[in-house]
Amino acid sequence: MEQHGLDVTYCTDVCISEHPGVLLRHRALIGLDHDETWTNSERVGALRALHSGVNMVFLGAATLVRHARLQSSQLGMDREEVDYRDAIEDPLDGLGNPMQVTGNTWSSALTNWDSSSFVGQSYSGFLRPDVPNAPLVVWDDSAWVFKGTSLVRGQSIPAVIGSDIDHIDPFGPIPADLQVLAHSPIPLSEAYASQGRWDGVTYSDMTYYTDLHSKAGVFDSGDNTWVGTLRACRPSATRCPRSLIRTMTGNLLWLFGQGPAGRFVPAVPNWRSVRPEGS
């Protein structure tokens, strides 16, 4: 982004939690890598921004899975992160706003909120750390993200997907116009799957949808190592995804940097055609 002279603001999760209105002064929020733990203030701020036309980019998987809140410590305001994995152990249980009571995940009691309605898909597992990164497999080669790559459906980019993965959940809330851009099989011999197994594999999906009212776009890479693939590969590497992923990232920044992405490139819903069904 800095190489291309783009106007960038850097902000931590704590910053957004304390000042969620800052998102309304930008065209896109870009989350990098593993952004698993959010506070309610951060979540509400991002949803308000989305509904006001601010685009959302999630370059890591497992976004908005864990629920935490911030509290003061001897180091100052909001310097301690609270995240009880069982809501009944949280001292706030039964007191005040239930959306401040932390549980194992946002979809757990007491919040009972499924983040896939916002992110577009769900955390589904992870590649084992002792296996190489898996290829990203193109599903919708007509999509804007593949412009300039010459990739066609079924073609793969090697060594892209690593660590945590997301996929569309057949049992969760799916945005009506969700467009699946890539649909990448991961052998269960190489991954742990918390949900979804089809003939010995699970999947990592890359998705895009646009908010029906604000036209803001939401992109989820479906894997946790997108940013890492932008680095130069070692000279000894025989498979390097850098060039293609840089082109795709450029397409993403071009579209999302203009304003609500749906005004320029509306999502083309295709998730119902994805096979295996539901992922």
PyMOL commands that set and color helices and strands:
alter all, ss='L'
color gray80, all
select helices_A, chain A and resi 13-18+20-25+40-51+87-89+98-100+116-119+144-146+227-230+242-256+261-263+271-273
alter helices_A, ss='H'
color red, helices_A
select strands_A, chain A and resi 28-31+37-38+55-58+66-67+69-73+76-82+122-127+134-137+156-161+164-167+179-187+191-193+201-210+217-220
alter strands_A, ss='S'
color yellow, strands_A
deselect
rebuild
show_as cartoon
